[in-house]
Amino acid sequence: MRRPGSHLIRGRFTAPTGTDMQRFSSSLAVDLRMLDEDIDGSIAHATMLGRVGIVTPEEAETLCAGLETVREEIHRGDWVPGDEHEDVHMAVEERLTLVVGEVGKKIHTARSRNDQVATDVRLWLKRRLIELDDALADLITALLDRIEADGRVLLPGYTHLQRGQPILLGHHLLGHVWPLARDRERLAGALARVDKSPLGACAMAGTPHPIDRDISAELLGFDGLVENAMDAVASRDHEQEVVAACAICMTHLSRISEELVLWSSVEFNFVRLGDAYATGSSIMPQKRNPDAAELVRGKSARVYGDLQALLSLVKALPLAYNRDLQEDREPLFDAVDTTIASVRITAGMWRTLTVSRDRFESDLEGDFSLATELADLLAARGVPFREAHEVVGGIVRWCEEQGRGLEALTASAAREFHASFPDDLGPWLDPRAAAERRTSAGGTAWKEIKRQITMLRKTVLRKTDSESQV
């Protein structure tokens, strides 16, 4: 007895596919995520067949109506395909034939599952990339809103996780916003390469039937064709590019998350995550764990693994299609889903956390992170910077020997190290003034932060002046 679905492609065999092989080879559970894309592609294909005369207009209409019926049946749960159908394409085709009769067997004229799945994946990716881009725009908005609310808060800027110079929080957060803006640029570039139709490439060599690939591409909203039929069914570099962009984005989210983990610790005490994004301990009642940030940080590893899986999958595959390529969907779907979810969680954390605005105000008074100010002061008075650097290094050593910070430095004591120091060092030992002095393009001064916010809202978020208030 033939199993349902197996007869569609088993004509040259004398025995059915083994039950274990049927289960092993089925991709249906994964492919059902592309049900709507598969049916949309089939409707476009049927419409094209009707327009070029391969099927009659009436047959094309019957096929399209039948495909919509199959869509509704599966969505409602009235019909549930099983592993015997192997994949979503075979499931839809068999059900279509049962719904509309013999004409259903014409739907596969001038196409292959090879170009079908390639089309489905590209349609799925187009929709999800738009969703990811929207999520990134929302995260950037959340960070810019936070900068406008708390951007003047003073904190140490770090290199090597050691205090470097006083900066404003807005400057620090912009250091995260710009990479996220580039993530959107990468996704836009990837989308341009995804947005090409492989439909009509058939198995690898095209078809003798008088099809018009431009018709189906236009019906599906593609911006052109994948020109070569072998390339259309065999290449997965567009998927690799998307997941590479996701992996880079997850790196940015992981860095943000790492800082939230550090900053929310008692030792830093700089931010407090909102209750919606913190969890407790099963044994320690006082705990307030930054689990949302830790999970985003951890999920970056999953996306890196997805990228490695896709790169390894295609390596050394001969042209054109190979069944190995069935394994591309799980890492692709996982990478995109994980990245979208992580971007949204990160935006939620930033919208609901609170900043300890005065945390570093007094802490930075006399802090050694002001040492560069003294070196720049001497340089501004004509002292070669390398000489100034050495002089101020000596001052820091002198302060450390006294067990004090730069608050111990008086004008007279400074002139013991170099005669060019002025009578009043106060403006140069003020951490807020130090941050505001850095007015060079991209510097930490508030006016530069405002300039970048305006630029980002106009160019990245496409906001008008009336919509953006700094």
MIPATOR-366505 format. One record per residue (C-alpha): chain; x, y, z; residue number from 1. Coordinates in Angstrom, 1 decimal. Example, Ala and Ser with C-alpha at 12.3 -4.5 7.8 and 13.67 -1.06 7.14 Angstrom:
2
['A' [12.3 -4.5 7.8] 1]
['A' [13.7 -1.1 7.1] 2]
***
This chain:
470
['A' [0.0 0.0 0.0] 1]
['A' [1.4 3.4 -0.9] 2]
['A' [1.8 5.9 1.8] 3]
['A' [0.0 9.3 1.2] 4]
['A' [2.2 11.6 -0.7] 5]
['A' [4.9 9.1 -1.7] 6]
['A' [3.3 8.4 -5.1] 7]
['A' [3.9 11.9 -6.3] 8]
['A' [7.6 11.3 -7.0] 9]
['A' [8.0 7.5 -6.7] 10]
['A' [7.1 6.4 -10.2] 11]
['A' [10.5 4.8 -11.0] 12]
['A' [10.6 2.8 -7.8] 13]
['A' [9.1 -0.6 -7.2] 14]
['A' [8.9 -0.2 -3.4] 15]
['A' [7.8 2.7 -1.1] 16]
['A' [10.3 4.8 0.9] 17]
['A' [11.2 3.1 4.2] 18]
['A' [9.3 4.4 7.2] 19]
['A' [12.5 5.3 9.0] 20]
['A' [13.8 7.1 5.9] 21]
['A' [10.5 8.9 5.6] 22]
['A' [10.9 10.3 9.1] 23]
['A' [14.6 11.0 8.7] 24]
['A' [14.2 12.9 5.5] 25]
['A' [11.1 14.9 6.4] 26]
['A' [11.6 18.6 6.8] 27]
['A' [7.9 19.3 7.2] 28]
['A' [8.0 20.5 10.8] 29]
['A' [10.5 23.2 9.8] 30]
['A' [9.0 23.9 6.4] 31]
['A' [5.5 24.6 7.7] 32]
['A' [6.8 28.0 8.9] 33]
['A' [6.9 28.8 5.2] 34]
['A' [3.4 27.6 4.4] 35]
['A' [2.1 31.1 3.5] 36]
['A' [5.2 31.8 1.4] 37]
['A' [4.9 28.4 -0.4] 38]
['A' [1.2 29.0 -1.2] 39]
['A' [1.9 32.6 -2.3] 40]
['A' [4.7 31.3 -4.6] 41]
['A' [2.4 28.6 -6.0] 42]
['A' [-0.4 31.1 -6.6] 43]
['A' [2.1 33.4 -8.5] 44]
['A' [3.3 30.4 -10.5] 45]
['A' [-0.3 29.3 -11.4] 46]
['A' [-1.2 32.8 -12.4] 47]
['A' [1.9 33.0 -14.6] 48]
['A' [1.1 29.6 -16.2] 49]
['A' [-2.4 31.0 -17.1] 50]
['A' [-1.1 34.2 -18.5] 51]
['A' [1.4 32.5 -20.9] 52]
['A' [-1.1 29.8 -21.9] 53]
['A' [0.5 26.8 -20.3] 54]
['A' [-2.8 26.3 -18.5] 55]
['A' [-6.1 27.8 -19.4] 56]
['A' [-7.3 30.9 -17.5] 57]
['A' [-10.0 28.8 -15.9] 58]
['A' [-7.5 26.2 -14.7] 59]
['A' [-5.3 28.9 -13.3] 60]
['A' [-8.3 30.4 -11.4] 61]
['A' [-9.2 26.9 -10.1] 62]
['A' [-5.6 26.3 -9.0] 63]
['A' [-5.4 29.7 -7.2] 64]
['A' [-8.7 29.2 -5.4] 65]
['A' [-7.7 25.7 -4.4] 66]
['A' [-4.5 26.9 -3.0] 67]
['A' [-6.3 29.4 -0.8] 68]
['A' [-8.6 26.6 0.4] 69]
['A' [-5.5 24.5 1.4] 70]
['A' [-4.1 27.5 3.2] 71]
['A' [-7.2 28.0 5.2] 72]
['A' [-7.5 24.3 6.0] 73]
['A' [-4.0 24.1 7.4] 74]
['A' [-4.3 27.3 9.3] 75]
['A' [-7.6 26.2 10.9] 76]
['A' [-6.2 22.7 11.6] 77]
['A' [-8.8 21.1 9.5] 78]
['A' [-6.1 19.2 7.6] 79]
['A' [-2.7 18.4 9.2] 80]
['A' [0.0 17.1 6.9] 81]
['A' [2.4 14.4 8.2] 82]
['A' [5.9 13.2 7.6] 83]
['A' [4.8 11.1 4.7] 84]
['A' [4.5 14.3 2.7] 85]
['A' [8.3 14.9 3.1] 86]
['A' [8.0 18.7 3.0] 87]
['A' [5.5 21.5 2.8] 88]
['A' [5.7 21.6 -1.0] 89]
['A' [4.6 18.0 -1.5] 90]
['A' [2.0 18.4 1.2] 91]
['A' [0.4 21.4 -0.4] 92]
['A' [0.5 19.9 -3.9] 93]
['A' [-1.1 16.6 -2.8] 94]
['A' [-3.8 18.4 -0.8] 95]
['A' [-4.5 20.8 -3.7] 96]
['A' [-5.0 17.8 -6.1] 97]
['A' [-7.5 16.3 -3.6] 98]
['A' [-9.3 19.7 -3.4] 99]
['A' [-9.5 20.6 -7.1] 100]
['A' [-9.1 17.3 -8.8] 101]
['A' [-6.9 16.4 -11.8] 102]
['A' [-6.1 20.0 -12.6] 103]
['A' [-4.1 20.1 -9.4] 104]
['A' [-1.5 17.9 -11.0] 105]
['A' [-0.6 20.7 -13.4] 106]
['A' [0.6 23.1 -10.7] 107]
['A' [4.1 21.7 -10.9] 108]
['A' [4.6 22.3 -14.6] 109]
['A' [7.7 24.3 -15.3] 110]
['A' [9.0 24.3 -11.7] 111]
['A' [10.9 22.0 -9.3] 112]
['A' [11.0 21.8 -5.5] 113]
['A' [14.5 23.2 -5.9] 114]
['A' [13.3 26.6 -7.1] 115]
['A' [10.2 26.3 -4.9] 116]
['A' [12.1 26.1 -1.7] 117]
['A' [14.6 28.8 -2.8] 118]
['A' [11.6 31.0 -3.5] 119]
['A' [9.9 30.3 -0.2] 120]
['A' [13.1 31.0 1.8] 121]
['A' [13.6 34.3 0.1] 122]
['A' [10.0 35.4 0.6] 123]
['A' [10.3 34.4 4.3] 124]
['A' [13.5 36.3 4.7] 125]
['A' [12.2 39.4 3.1] 126]
['A' [9.4 39.6 5.6] 127]
['A' [11.6 38.8 8.6] 128]
['A' [14.4 41.2 7.6] 129]
['A' [11.9 44.0 7.5] 130]
['A' [10.7 42.9 11.0] 131]
['A' [14.3 42.8 12.2] 132]
['A' [15.0 46.3 10.8] 133]
['A' [11.9 47.7 12.5] 134]
['A' [13.1 46.1 15.8] 135]
['A' [16.6 47.7 15.4] 136]
['A' [15.0 51.1 14.6] 137]
['A' [13.0 50.7 17.8] 138]
['A' [16.1 49.8 19.8] 139]
['A' [18.0 52.8 18.4] 140]
['A' [15.0 55.0 19.3] 141]
['A' [15.0 53.6 22.9] 142]
['A' [18.7 54.4 23.3] 143]
['A' [18.3 57.9 21.8] 144]
['A' [15.4 58.6 24.2] 145]
['A' [17.5 57.4 27.1] 146]
['A' [20.3 59.7 26.0] 147]
['A' [17.9 62.6 25.9] 148]
['A' [16.7 61.7 29.4] 149]
['A' [20.0 60.8 31.1] 150]
['A' [22.7 61.7 28.6] 151]
['A' [24.3 64.4 30.7] 152]
['A' [25.0 61.9 33.5] 153]
['A' [28.8 61.8 34.3] 154]
['A' [30.7 58.6 34.4] 155]
['A' [34.2 57.3 33.7] 156]
['A' [35.1 56.2 30.2] 157]
['A' [37.0 53.0 30.3] 158]
['A' [39.7 51.4 28.2] 159]
['A' [41.0 47.9 29.3] 160]
['A' [38.2 48.2 31.9] 161]
['A' [40.3 50.8 33.6] 162]
['A' [39.2 54.4 34.1] 163]
['A' [40.4 56.5 31.2] 164]
['A' [38.6 59.9 31.0] 165]
['A' [35.4 61.5 32.3] 166]
['A' [32.6 61.3 29.7] 167]
['A' [28.9 61.8 29.5] 168]
['A' [26.6 58.8 29.4] 169]
['A' [25.1 60.1 26.1] 170]
['A' [28.6 59.8 24.6] 171]
['A' [28.9 56.2 25.8] 172]
['A' [25.5 55.1 24.5] 173]
['A' [26.1 56.7 21.1] 174]
['A' [29.1 54.3 20.9] 175]
['A' [26.5 51.6 20.9] 176]
['A' [23.9 53.3 18.7] 177]
['A' [26.2 53.8 15.7] 178]
['A' [27.1 50.1 15.4] 179]
['A' [23.3 49.3 15.5] 180]
['A' [22.8 51.8 12.7] 181]
['A' [25.4 50.0 10.7] 182]
['A' [23.6 46.7 11.4] 183]
['A' [20.6 48.3 9.6] 184]
['A' [22.8 49.1 6.7] 185]
['A' [24.1 45.6 6.5] 186]
['A' [20.6 44.2 6.6] 187]
['A' [19.5 46.6 3.8] 188]
['A' [22.4 45.4 1.7] 189]
['A' [21.5 41.7 2.4] 190]
['A' [17.9 42.4 1.7] 191]
['A' [18.8 43.8 -1.8] 192]
['A' [20.5 40.5 -2.6] 193]
['A' [17.7 38.4 -1.1] 194]
['A' [15.1 40.3 -3.1] 195]
['A' [15.6 38.3 -6.3] 196]
['A' [13.3 35.6 -7.6] 197]
['A' [14.6 32.1 -8.3] 198]
['A' [11.1 30.8 -9.4] 199]
['A' [11.2 29.2 -12.8] 200]
['A' [14.8 28.1 -12.5] 201]
['A' [13.3 24.6 -12.1] 202]
['A' [15.8 21.9 -11.0] 203]
['A' [18.9 23.6 -12.4] 204]
['A' [18.6 24.0 -16.1] 205]
['A' [15.4 26.0 -16.7] 206]
['A' [12.5 24.7 -18.7] 207]
['A' [11.4 24.2 -22.3] 208]
['A' [7.9 25.6 -21.4] 209]
['A' [7.3 29.2 -22.5] 210]
['A' [7.2 30.6 -19.0] 211]
['A' [7.7 34.3 -18.1] 212]
['A' [9.8 34.5 -14.9] 213]
['A' [9.3 38.2 -14.7] 214]
['A' [5.6 37.8 -14.2] 215]
['A' [5.9 35.6 -11.2] 216]
['A' [8.7 37.8 -9.8] 217]
['A' [6.5 40.8 -10.1] 218]
['A' [3.5 39.1 -8.6] 219]
['A' [5.6 38.1 -5.6] 220]
['A' [7.1 41.6 -5.2] 221]
['A' [10.7 40.6 -6.0] 222]
['A' [13.1 43.2 -7.4] 223]
['A' [14.3 41.2 -10.3] 224]
['A' [15.5 37.6 -11.0] 225]
['A' [18.3 35.3 -10.0] 226]
['A' [19.6 35.2 -13.5] 227]
['A' [21.3 31.8 -13.6] 228]
['A' [19.2 28.7 -13.0] 229]
['A' [22.0 26.8 -11.3] 230]
['A' [22.8 29.7 -9.1] 231]
['A' [19.2 30.1 -8.2] 232]
['A' [18.8 26.6 -6.7] 233]
['A' [22.4 26.0 -5.4] 234]
['A' [23.5 29.2 -3.8] 235]
['A' [23.0 30.0 -0.2] 236]
['A' [25.3 33.0 0.2] 237]
['A' [22.3 35.3 0.7] 238]
['A' [21.4 33.2 3.7] 239]
['A' [24.9 33.2 5.0] 240]
['A' [25.1 37.0 4.6] 241]
['A' [21.9 37.5 6.5] 242]
['A' [23.1 35.2 9.4] 243]
['A' [26.5 36.9 9.3] 244]
['A' [24.7 40.3 9.7] 245]
['A' [22.7 38.7 12.6] 246]
['A' [25.9 37.4 14.2] 247]
['A' [27.5 40.9 14.0] 248]
['A' [24.3 42.4 15.5] 249]
['A' [24.3 39.9 18.3] 250]
['A' [27.9 40.9 19.1] 251]
['A' [26.7 44.5 19.5] 252]
['A' [23.8 43.3 21.7] 253]
['A' [26.1 41.1 23.8] 254]
['A' [28.5 44.0 24.5] 255]
['A' [25.5 46.2 25.6] 256]
['A' [24.3 43.3 27.7] 257]
['A' [27.7 42.8 29.3] 258]
['A' [27.7 46.4 30.4] 259]
['A' [24.2 46.2 31.9] 260]
['A' [25.3 43.1 33.8] 261]
['A' [28.3 45.1 35.2] 262]
['A' [26.5 48.4 35.8] 263]
['A' [23.6 46.7 37.6] 264]
['A' [26.0 45.0 40.1] 265]
['A' [26.3 46.4 43.6] 266]
['A' [30.0 47.2 42.8] 267]
['A' [29.0 49.6 40.0] 268]
['A' [25.5 50.5 41.2] 269]
['A' [25.0 52.6 38.1] 270]
['A' [21.7 51.2 36.7] 271]
['A' [18.8 49.3 38.0] 272]
['A' [17.0 47.0 35.5] 273]
['A' [13.2 47.2 35.5] 274]
['A' [11.3 44.5 37.3] 275]
['A' [10.1 43.1 34.0] 276]
['A' [13.7 42.2 32.9] 277]
['A' [15.2 41.0 36.2] 278]
['A' [14.6 37.7 38.0] 279]
['A' [15.1 36.3 41.5] 280]
['A' [17.0 33.4 43.0] 281]
['A' [15.6 30.1 44.0] 282]
['A' [17.5 30.2 47.3] 283]
['A' [18.8 33.7 47.9] 284]
['A' [15.8 36.1 48.5] 285]
['A' [17.8 39.3 48.0] 286]
['A' [18.9 38.5 44.5] 287]
['A' [18.0 40.7 41.6] 288]
['A' [19.6 39.0 38.6] 289]
['A' [20.1 40.7 35.2] 290]
['A' [18.8 37.6 33.4] 291]
['A' [17.5 39.4 30.4] 292]
['A' [21.0 40.8 29.7] 293]
['A' [22.7 37.5 30.4] 294]
['A' [20.3 35.6 28.1] 295]
['A' [21.0 38.1 25.2] 296]
['A' [24.7 37.7 25.9] 297]
['A' [24.4 33.9 25.9] 298]
['A' [22.2 33.8 22.8] 299]
['A' [24.9 35.4 20.7] 300]
['A' [26.7 32.1 20.9] 301]
['A' [23.7 30.4 19.3] 302]
['A' [23.7 32.8 16.3] 303]
['A' [27.5 32.3 15.9] 304]
['A' [26.8 28.6 15.7] 305]
['A' [24.1 29.1 13.2] 306]
['A' [26.5 31.0 11.0] 307]
['A' [29.1 28.3 11.3] 308]
['A' [26.5 25.7 10.4] 309]
['A' [25.6 27.5 7.2] 310]
['A' [29.1 28.1 6.2] 311]
['A' [30.0 24.5 6.7] 312]
['A' [26.9 23.2 5.1] 313]
['A' [27.7 24.6 1.7] 314]
['A' [31.4 24.1 1.7] 315]
['A' [32.5 21.8 -1.1] 316]
['A' [29.0 21.1 -2.3] 317]
['A' [29.0 20.5 -6.1] 318]
['A' [26.6 22.3 -8.2] 319]
['A' [23.6 22.3 -8.4] 320]
['A' [21.1 21.2 -5.7] 321]
['A' [22.1 18.7 -3.1] 322]
['A' [19.8 17.4 -0.3] 323]
['A' [22.3 18.7 2.2] 324]
['A' [20.7 22.1 1.6] 325]
['A' [17.6 21.0 3.3] 326]
['A' [19.5 21.6 6.6] 327]
['A' [19.8 25.3 5.9] 328]
['A' [16.4 26.4 7.3] 329]
['A' [16.9 25.5 10.9] 330]
['A' [20.0 27.6 11.5] 331]
['A' [18.7 30.3 9.3] 332]
['A' [15.3 30.5 11.1] 333]
['A' [17.0 30.2 14.5] 334]
['A' [19.5 33.0 13.8] 335]
['A' [16.8 35.5 12.5] 336]
['A' [14.3 34.6 15.3] 337]
['A' [16.9 34.8 18.0] 338]
['A' [18.2 38.2 16.8] 339]
['A' [14.8 39.7 16.5] 340]
['A' [13.9 38.6 20.0] 341]
['A' [17.2 39.8 21.4] 342]
['A' [16.9 43.2 19.9] 343]
['A' [13.4 43.6 21.3] 344]
['A' [14.4 42.5 24.8] 345]
['A' [17.4 44.9 24.7] 346]
['A' [15.0 47.8 23.8] 347]
['A' [12.7 46.7 26.6] 348]
['A' [15.6 46.8 29.1] 349]
['A' [16.7 50.3 28.1] 350]
['A' [13.2 51.7 28.2] 351]
['A' [12.5 50.4 31.8] 352]
['A' [15.9 50.7 33.6] 353]
['A' [16.8 53.6 35.9] 354]
['A' [20.2 55.4 36.0] 355]
['A' [21.9 56.4 39.2] 356]
['A' [22.4 60.0 38.0] 357]
['A' [24.8 61.0 40.8] 358]
['A' [26.7 57.8 41.1] 359]
['A' [30.1 59.1 39.8] 360]
['A' [29.7 62.9 40.4] 361]
['A' [31.7 63.0 43.6] 362]
['A' [33.7 59.8 42.7] 363]
['A' [35.4 61.5 39.8] 364]
['A' [36.5 64.6 41.7] 365]
['A' [40.3 64.4 41.9] 366]
['A' [40.2 61.0 40.0] 367]
['A' [43.2 60.1 38.1] 368]
['A' [41.0 59.9 34.9] 369]
['A' [41.6 63.7 34.9] 370]
['A' [45.4 63.2 34.3] 371]
['A' [44.9 63.7 30.5] 372]
['A' [43.4 67.1 31.2] 373]
['A' [46.6 68.2 32.8] 374]
['A' [48.7 66.9 30.0] 375]
['A' [46.4 68.6 27.4] 376]
['A' [46.7 71.8 29.5] 377]
['A' [50.5 71.8 29.2] 378]
['A' [50.3 70.9 25.5] 379]
['A' [48.0 73.9 25.0] 380]
['A' [50.7 76.1 26.6] 381]
['A' [53.3 74.9 24.1] 382]
['A' [54.8 72.0 26.0] 383]
['A' [55.4 69.0 23.6] 384]
['A' [52.8 66.4 24.5] 385]
['A' [55.3 63.6 25.1] 386]
['A' [57.0 65.9 27.7] 387]
['A' [53.6 66.8 29.2] 388]
['A' [52.7 63.1 29.4] 389]
['A' [55.9 62.3 31.3] 390]
['A' [55.3 65.3 33.7] 391]
['A' [51.8 64.3 34.5] 392]
['A' [52.8 60.7 35.0] 393]
['A' [55.2 61.9 37.7] 394]
['A' [52.4 63.9 39.3] 395]
['A' [50.2 60.8 39.4] 396]
['A' [53.0 58.8 41.0] 397]
['A' [53.5 61.6 43.6] 398]
['A' [49.8 61.5 44.5] 399]
['A' [49.8 57.8 44.8] 400]
['A' [52.8 57.9 47.2] 401]
['A' [50.7 60.2 49.4] 402]
['A' [47.7 57.9 49.1] 403]
['A' [45.6 60.6 47.5] 404]
['A' [44.2 61.5 44.2] 405]
['A' [44.6 64.6 42.1] 406]
['A' [42.7 66.6 44.6] 407]
['A' [46.0 66.8 46.5] 408]
['A' [47.5 68.8 43.6] 409]
['A' [47.8 72.5 44.3] 410]
['A' [49.0 75.1 41.7] 411]
['A' [52.3 75.5 43.6] 412]
['A' [52.8 71.8 43.8] 413]
['A' [52.1 71.4 40.1] 414]
['A' [54.7 74.0 39.3] 415]
['A' [57.2 72.0 41.1] 416]
['A' [56.8 69.5 38.2] 417]
['A' [56.5 72.1 35.4] 418]
['A' [56.6 75.9 35.4] 419]
['A' [53.9 76.1 32.7] 420]
['A' [51.0 75.2 35.0] 421]
['A' [48.6 78.1 35.7] 422]
['A' [47.7 79.6 39.1] 423]
['A' [44.2 78.0 39.0] 424]
['A' [44.0 74.3 38.3] 425]
['A' [40.3 74.1 39.2] 426]
['A' [38.8 74.2 35.7] 427]
['A' [41.2 71.4 34.7] 428]
['A' [40.4 69.2 37.6] 429]
['A' [36.6 69.4 37.2] 430]
['A' [35.4 66.2 35.6] 431]
['A' [32.2 67.7 34.1] 432]
['A' [34.2 70.5 32.6] 433]
['A' [36.7 68.0 31.3] 434]
['A' [33.9 66.2 29.4] 435]
['A' [32.4 69.3 28.0] 436]
['A' [35.8 70.6 26.7] 437]
['A' [36.0 67.7 24.2] 438]
['A' [34.1 69.5 21.5] 439]
['A' [35.8 67.9 18.5] 440]
['A' [33.6 66.0 16.1] 441]
['A' [32.4 62.9 17.8] 442]
['A' [33.6 64.1 21.2] 443]
['A' [31.8 63.7 24.5] 444]
['A' [30.7 67.3 24.8] 445]
['A' [26.9 67.6 25.1] 446]
['A' [26.7 69.8 22.0] 447]
['A' [28.4 67.0 20.0] 448]
['A' [26.0 64.4 21.5] 449]
['A' [23.0 66.6 20.4] 450]
['A' [24.5 66.9 16.9] 451]
['A' [24.8 63.1 16.6] 452]
['A' [21.3 62.5 18.0] 453]
['A' [19.8 64.9 15.4] 454]
['A' [21.9 63.2 12.6] 455]
['A' [20.7 59.8 13.7] 456]
['A' [17.1 60.7 13.9] 457]
['A' [17.2 62.3 10.5] 458]
['A' [19.3 59.8 8.6] 459]
['A' [18.8 56.5 10.4] 460]
['A' [15.3 56.9 11.8] 461]
['A' [14.2 59.4 9.1] 462]
['A' [12.6 61.7 11.7] 463]
['A' [11.9 65.4 11.0] 464]
['A' [13.0 68.3 13.2] 465]
['A' [9.5 68.6 14.6] 466]
['A' [9.5 65.0 15.7] 467]
['A' [13.0 65.2 17.4] 468]
['A' [13.6 67.3 20.5] 469]
['A' [16.9 67.2 22.2] 470]
***
